[in-house]
Amino acid sequence: MTELVVGVDVATANVRVQVHDPAGAVVASASRPLPQPVRSPSGRSEQDATTWWPAVRDCLAECTTALGAHRTEIRLLSISATSGTVVPVDGDGHPLTAALMYDDRRAEAEARIAAEAGADRWRRTGITPSAGSGLARIGWLARHLPDGTALVCHTPDLIAWKLVGHPVATDSSHALKSGYDAVAGEWAIEVFEALSVPDLLLPEVVRPTTVLGAVDARGAAQTGLPAGCEVRAGMTDGCAGQLACGAVDVGQFVTVLGTTLVLKGVAEELVHDPAGAVYSHLHPDGMWLPGGAANIGGSALSDVDTAELPGLDTAATERGPASVVNYPLRGEGERFPFLAAHATRFVLGAPEDRIDEYRSRLEGVAFCERLALERLAQLGAPSEGAVRTAGGGARSIAWCRIRASVLDAPVLRVRGAGTALGAALLAASGSVYPDLSTAAAAMVPGGELVEPVPAEVSQLDDSYRRFLDELRTRGWISAT
């Protein structure tokens, strides 16, 4: 082994750390739980930020212990986390309050101020501030800052600080929804002024893969990492998950089908969506990562006992296309591939039985995936080749086959893809490998092609047209 790289994933429920060799093989891994966020009907969502570092520290220590003498070969590390989670810290990097999580929506007033103050800027960047954005949360924090606040940190900033022993820059990916203009390469200063956010709260912003610092003696003692190990800027969990599937070059797209459907790809130019459903992160090598996150996804099956899923999948495969069209949204409101604040579930027709209804749910999510890809193509970012896929939903071969048939194109299942691998790719890019494309070619595991079922394509296409007609009738997408 030589030049090992570490990917750190600070998710909502746990921390995952993976150590990879240059070929992408996992040579050590560990995970630790995090406390569930405390949520309230008023839109608050908070997590104890003091639990992040101990969880990361212990995972790293477990990995370095397992590696023994080989731990000295760890050269690089990168961190990915949830988008827009922020916390105020003091001059020593200690959290002063609970972190405001990515789904905290208390800052509605601040979101309105931000949207108005930066209207021209947002039209250029394609980012629409909302109560769910890090920018609004920073605006809220500015009015409730505890004494001794030195900075507002995103999750990776805080962890990197603990590793290198000093404050670090934030990356342009985690900063994107916190008020950073990736087109102009600057914070939206006029917006922060309107929100009365002091400049001193905002860190420097750098591109992903930039060296933030080196693990110092204290970080080394606590984790077992070698002193001098480079800590490089990462990206959000959604972006890291995309990279881990190998979608790093222009035209490559990936669908991560977890609780929600997240679809992202690579485009040469910034994608402008007048409707605001599509937004773009900056690619580490200067391109753009357009896409979005839906409210629909694996949650469509949340009321189904997991023990029943294999049997239902088999029956749905044998049955063939559903007799009804189902938009299986849980709750209210959609954000991608269309914006509809009051969207709700609908079923066109009466299912023949439970199998027919179940199959229609799988198809409904696939219809949203197809609509998303078509929308991105209309905006100038077409996909090329097979659409890569990962996440819990991708484990279902039946669902992948339905999605391939709806798209009338192969779906490439990528096993072993995950945020920690994506973070490791970012760590390796520009050091072990000259760029992200080369790193992905070497480190991303091979995939399994799932082909369409030719006999089902025409009927599914008819159902998709009915689906689109209903969206237009409800005013959720344009009539044109």
C-alpha positions in Angstrom: 0.0 0.0 0.0 1.1 3.6 -0.7 -0.5 7.0 -0.6 -3.7 6.1 1.2 -6.6 8.6 1.1 -9.4 9.1 3.6 -13.0 10.1 2.9 -15.1 11.4 5.8 -18.8 11.5 5.5 -20.7 13.4 8.3 -24.3 12.5 7.6 -27.4 13.3 9.6 -27.6 10.0 11.5 -24.0 8.9 11.5 -20.3 9.5 10.6 -18.6 7.2 8.1 -14.9 7.1 7.4 -13.3 5.0 4.7 -9.6 4.6 3.9 -8.9 3.8 0.2 -5.8 2.7 -1.7 -5.0 4.4 -5.1 -7.1 1.7 -6.9 -10.2 2.6 -4.8 -10.2 -0.5 -2.6 -11.4 0.1 1.0 -8.5 -0.9 3.3 -10.2 0.3 6.5 -13.6 1.7 7.5 -15.5 2.7 10.6 -18.8 4.4 11.5 -20.3 6.0 14.6 -23.9 7.1 15.3 -24.9 10.8 15.7 -27.9 12.0 17.8 -31.1 12.5 15.8 -31.8 16.1 15.1 -34.4 17.7 17.4 -37.2 18.9 15.1 -40.4 20.8 15.9 -43.6 21.7 13.9 -42.4 25.3 13.8 -39.7 24.3 11.3 -36.7 24.0 13.7 -34.2 21.3 13.2 -31.1 21.2 15.4 -28.3 18.8 16.2 -25.7 18.8 19.0 -22.6 19.9 17.0 -20.3 18.9 19.8 -20.9 15.3 18.9 -19.5 15.6 15.4 -15.8 15.8 16.2 -15.7 12.9 18.8 -17.5 10.7 16.2 -15.1 11.6 13.4 -12.1 11.3 15.8 -13.1 7.8 17.0 -13.7 6.6 13.4 -10.3 7.8 12.3 -8.7 6.2 15.4 -10.4 2.9 14.7 -9.2 3.0 11.1 -5.6 3.9 11.9 -5.5 1.2 14.6 -6.7 -1.4 12.1 -4.0 -0.3 9.6 -1.2 -0.6 12.1 2.1 0.5 10.6 0.4 1.2 7.3 -1.3 4.2 8.9 1.8 6.3 8.1 0.9 5.9 4.4 -2.2 8.0 4.8 -1.4 11.2 2.9 -4.7 12.9 2.1 -8.1 13.4 3.6 -11.3 15.2 2.6 -14.7 15.8 4.3 -18.2 15.9 3.0 -21.4 16.7 4.9 -25.0 17.9 4.5 -25.6 21.1 2.6 -26.3 24.3 4.5 -25.9 23.0 8.1 -24.3 25.8 10.1 -23.2 26.5 13.6 -21.6 29.5 15.4 -18.2 28.7 17.0 -15.8 30.6 19.3 -12.1 31.4 18.6 -11.1 27.8 19.5 -13.6 26.2 17.2 -16.0 25.1 19.9 -19.7 25.2 19.0 -21.6 27.8 21.0 -25.1 26.5 20.1 -26.8 23.5 18.5 -26.2 23.4 14.7 -29.0 24.6 12.5 -29.5 21.6 10.2 -30.0 21.5 6.4 -33.8 21.1 6.9 -34.3 23.9 9.5 -36.9 26.3 8.1 -37.3 28.9 10.8 -35.7 31.7 8.7 -38.6 32.5 6.4 -38.3 36.3 7.0 -34.5 36.2 6.3 -35.1 34.2 3.1 -37.5 36.9 1.8 -34.9 39.6 2.6 -32.2 37.6 0.9 -34.3 36.9 -2.2 -35.1 40.6 -2.7 -31.7 42.0 -1.8 -29.9 39.8 -4.3 -32.5 39.4 -7.0 -30.2 40.3 -9.8 -27.4 38.0 -8.5 -29.8 35.1 -8.1 -31.0 35.4 -11.6 -27.4 35.1 -12.8 -26.5 32.1 -10.6 -29.7 30.2 -10.7 -29.9 29.9 -6.9 -33.1 30.8 -5.2 -32.8 31.6 -1.4 -35.4 29.8 0.7 -36.0 29.2 4.4 -34.2 25.9 3.8 -31.0 27.6 2.6 -27.8 28.1 4.7 -28.0 31.8 3.7 -31.3 32.3 5.5 -30.0 30.4 8.5 -26.9 32.5 8.7 -29.1 35.6 8.6 -31.2 34.2 11.5 -28.0 33.4 13.5 -26.8 37.0 13.0 -29.7 38.2 15.1 -29.2 35.5 17.8 -25.4 35.3 18.1 -24.1 34.1 21.4 -21.2 36.1 23.0 -17.8 35.0 21.8 -18.8 34.0 18.3 -15.8 34.1 16.0 -17.2 32.4 12.9 -20.1 30.6 11.5 -18.9 27.2 10.3 -20.3 24.5 8.0 -19.8 21.0 9.3 -16.6 20.2 7.3 -15.0 23.5 8.4 -15.3 22.6 12.0 -13.9 19.0 11.5 -11.0 20.3 9.4 -10.3 22.9 12.1 -9.9 20.2 14.7 -7.6 18.2 12.5 -5.2 21.1 11.5 -5.4 23.2 14.6 -6.6 26.5 13.0 -9.6 28.0 11.2 -9.9 26.9 7.6 -11.5 28.1 4.4 -14.8 26.7 3.4 -15.4 25.0 0.0 -17.6 26.5 -2.7 -19.9 23.5 -2.7 -20.9 23.7 1.0 -21.0 27.5 0.7 -23.2 27.5 -2.4 -26.6 27.8 -0.6 -25.0 29.9 2.2 -24.7 33.0 0.0 -21.7 32.2 -2.1 -21.8 33.3 -5.8 -19.9 30.6 -7.6 -20.1 32.5 -10.9 -18.5 35.7 -9.6 -16.4 33.9 -7.1 -17.5 36.0 -4.1 -19.9 36.1 -1.2 -23.2 38.0 -1.9 -22.1 40.9 0.2 -25.1 43.1 -0.6 -27.3 40.3 0.7 -25.4 39.8 3.9 -25.5 43.6 4.5 -29.3 43.5 4.1 -29.3 40.7 6.7 -26.9 42.6 9.0 -24.4 39.7 9.0 -21.0 40.9 10.0 -18.2 40.2 7.5 -16.1 38.6 10.1 -18.5 35.7 10.3 -17.8 34.6 6.7 -14.7 32.5 6.0 -12.6 32.5 2.9 -14.0 30.3 0.1 -11.9 27.9 -2.0 -12.6 25.3 -4.7 -13.0 21.7 -3.7 -9.6 19.7 -3.6 -7.8 22.9 -2.4 -5.4 22.1 0.5 -6.8 23.6 3.7 -3.9 22.6 6.0 -2.0 19.6 7.4 -2.9 17.5 10.4 -1.0 18.9 13.4 0.5 17.1 16.4 -2.7 17.3 18.4 -4.9 16.1 15.6 -2.4 13.2 15.0 -2.4 12.2 18.6 -6.2 12.1 18.8 -6.8 10.2 15.5 -3.6 8.2 14.7 -3.3 10.1 11.4 0.3 11.0 10.5 1.2 14.6 11.2 1.4 16.4 7.9 -1.4 14.5 6.3 -3.1 17.0 3.9 -6.7 18.0 4.5 -8.3 19.0 1.3 -11.6 20.8 0.7 -14.5 18.5 0.0 -18.1 18.9 -1.4 -21.6 18.4 -0.1 -22.8 14.9 0.4 -25.0 15.0 -2.7 -22.1 16.1 -4.9 -19.7 13.6 -3.3 -22.3 10.8 -4.0 -22.4 11.9 -7.6 -18.7 11.7 -8.0 -18.6 8.3 -6.3 -20.7 6.9 -9.1 -18.2 8.1 -11.7 -20.3 11.0 -13.0 -17.4 13.4 -13.4 -17.2 14.2 -17.1 -19.6 16.3 -19.3 -22.8 14.4 -20.2 -22.5 11.9 -17.3 -25.5 11.9 -15.0 -26.4 9.9 -11.8 -29.6 9.3 -9.9 -29.2 8.6 -6.2 -32.5 7.0 -5.2 -32.7 7.2 -1.4 -35.5 8.7 0.6 -35.6 11.3 -2.1 -34.6 11.3 -5.7 -31.4 13.3 -6.3 -30.3 13.7 -9.9 -27.1 15.4 -10.9 -24.8 15.6 -13.9 -21.9 17.4 -15.5 -22.2 20.3 -18.0 -19.7 22.5 -19.7 -21.6 25.7 -19.0 -23.7 27.0 -16.1 -27.3 25.8 -16.5 -30.0 28.6 -16.1 -33.4 27.4 -15.1 -36.0 30.2 -15.1 -38.3 28.1 -12.9 -35.6 27.7 -10.2 -35.9 23.9 -9.9 -32.4 23.3 -11.2 -29.2 24.6 -9.6 -25.5 24.1 -10.3 -22.5 23.4 -8.1 -19.1 24.3 -9.4 -17.1 21.3 -10.6 -13.6 21.2 -9.0 -12.1 21.3 -12.6 -14.1 24.3 -13.6 -17.2 22.7 -15.2 -20.7 22.7 -13.6 -22.8 20.1 -11.8 -26.5 20.9 -12.6 -29.3 19.0 -11.0 -31.7 19.0 -8.1 -33.3 17.1 -5.3 -36.9 16.0 -5.3 -39.3 15.3 -2.5 -40.4 12.1 -4.1 -38.2 9.0 -4.0 -37.9 5.9 -1.9 -40.2 7.6 0.6 -43.0 6.5 -1.8 -42.6 3.0 -0.3 -42.2 4.1 3.3 -45.5 2.5 4.3 -44.5 -0.9 2.9 -42.9 -3.5 5.3 -39.3 -4.0 4.1 -39.8 -7.7 4.5 -42.4 -7.6 1.8 -40.4 -5.7 -0.8 -38.6 -8.6 -2.5 -41.9 -10.4 -3.0 -43.6 -7.3 -4.3 -40.7 -6.6 -6.7 -41.0 -10.1 -8.1 -44.7 -9.8 -8.5 -44.4 -6.4 -10.1 -41.9 -7.7 -12.6 -44.1 -10.6 -13.6 -47.2 -8.3 -13.8 -45.7 -5.8 -16.3 -46.7 -2.1 -16.7 -49.4 -0.8 -14.2 -52.9 -0.1 -15.4 -52.9 3.3 -13.5 -50.6 6.3 -13.4 -49.4 7.2 -9.9 -47.6 10.2 -8.5 -46.7 8.7 -5.1 -45.6 11.9 -3.3 -45.6 11.7 0.5 -46.7 14.9 2.1 -47.2 18.2 0.3 -44.9 20.2 -2.1 -42.4 19.4 -4.8 -39.1 21.1 -5.6 -37.6 19.0 -8.5 -38.0 18.4 -11.4 -40.7 21.0 -11.1 -41.6 23.6 -8.4 -45.1 23.2 -6.9 -45.5 24.2 -3.3 -48.9 22.5 -3.0 -48.3 19.4 -5.0 -49.9 16.2 -3.6 -50.2 12.6 -4.6 -52.5 11.5 -7.3 -53.6 8.3 -8.9 -55.2 8.2 -12.4 -57.6 5.2 -12.4 -58.4 2.4 -9.9 -55.6 -0.1 -9.4 -56.5 -3.7 -10.1 -55.0 -5.0 -6.8 -52.1 -4.3 -4.5 -49.4 -5.5 -7.0 -50.8 -3.1 -9.6 -50.8 -0.2 -7.1 -47.2 -1.1 -6.0 -45.9 -1.3 -9.5 -47.5 2.1 -10.3 -45.5 3.7 -7.4 -42.2 2.4 -8.9 -43.2 3.8 -12.3 -44.3 7.1 -10.9 -40.8 7.8 -9.4 -39.3 6.7 -12.7 -41.5 9.2 -14.6 -40.1 12.0 -12.4 -36.5 10.8 -13.2 -37.3 10.9 -16.9 -38.9 14.4 -16.6 -35.8 15.6 -14.8 -33.5 14.4 -17.5 -35.7 15.8 -20.2 -35.8 19.2 -18.4 -32.0 19.3 -18.1 -31.6 18.5 -21.7 -34.0 21.3 -22.6 -31.8 23.7 -20.5 -28.7 22.6 -22.4 -27.4 19.8 -20.3 -28.2 16.5 -22.0 -27.1 13.2 -20.6 -25.0 10.8 -22.6 -24.7 7.1 -22.2 -26.2 5.1 -19.4 -27.6 7.0 -16.4 -25.6 5.9 -13.3 -27.5 5.0 -10.1 -26.9 4.4 -6.5 -28.8 4.6 -3.2 -31.2 2.2 -1.5 -33.6 2.2 -4.4 -30.8 1.1 -6.8 -30.5 -2.2 -4.9 -33.8 -3.2 -6.4 -33.1 -4.8 -9.8 -36.9 -4.7 -10.5 -37.0 -1.0 -9.9 -33.9 -0.4 -12.0 -35.4 -2.4 -14.8 -38.6 -0.4 -14.7 -36.6 2.9 -14.7 -34.5 1.7 -17.7 -37.8 0.8 -19.5 -39.3 4.2 -18.8 -36.1 6.0 -20.0 -35.7 3.5 -22.9 -32.0 3.4 -22.0 -29.7 1.3 -19.8 -29.3 2.2 -16.1 -25.8 1.5 -14.7 -25.9 0.3 -11.1 -22.7 1.3 -9.3 -22.0 -0.8 -6.2 -19.9 0.6 -3.4 -20.7 4.2 -4.3 -21.2 6.6 -1.4 -20.3 9.9 0.1 -17.2 8.7 1.8 -15.8 7.4 -1.5 -16.7 10.7 -3.2 -14.7 12.5 -0.4 -11.8 10.2 -1.0 -11.8 11.0 -4.7 -11.7 14.7 -3.9 -8.7 14.1 -1.6 -6.9 12.1 -4.3 -7.6 14.6 -7.1 -4.7 16.9 -7.9 -2.2 14.8 -5.8 -2.4 11.1 -6.3 -4.1 11.8 -9.7 -3.8 14.9 -11.8 -7.6 15.6 -11.9 -11.0 14.2 -10.8 -11.6 12.4 -14.1 -8.4 10.4 -13.7 -9.1 9.7 -10.0 -12.6 8.4 -10.8 -11.4 6.2 -13.6 -9.0 4.5 -11.2 -11.0 4.4 -8.0 -14.8 4.1 -8.8 -15.9 0.5 -8.9 -17.4 -1.0 -12.1 -21.1 -1.0 -12.6 -23.8 -3.4 -13.7 -25.9 -2.5 -16.7 -29.6 -3.0 -16.4 -31.3 -3.0 -19.8 -34.9 -1.9 -20.7 -37.6 -4.5 -21.2 -38.4 -3.9 -24.9 -42.0 -5.2 -24.6 -42.8 -2.7 -21.9 -41.3 0.5 -23.4 -44.3 1.6 -25.5 -46.9 1.1 -22.8 -44.8 2.9 -20.2 -44.3 5.8 -22.7 -48.1 6.1 -23.0 -48.4 6.2 -19.2 -45.6 8.8 -19.0 -47.6 11.0 -21.5 -50.7 10.7 -19.3 -48.5 11.7 -16.3 -47.3 14.8 -18.1 -50.8 15.7 -19.2 -52.0 15.6 -15.6 -49.1 17.7 -14.4 -50.0 20.3 -17.0 -53.7 20.2 -16.0 -52.8 20.8 -12.4 -50.6 23.7 -13.5 -47.4 22.2 -12.0 -45.5 22.3 -15.3 -45.9 24.5 -18.4 -48.5 23.7 -21.0 -46.0 24.0 -23.8 
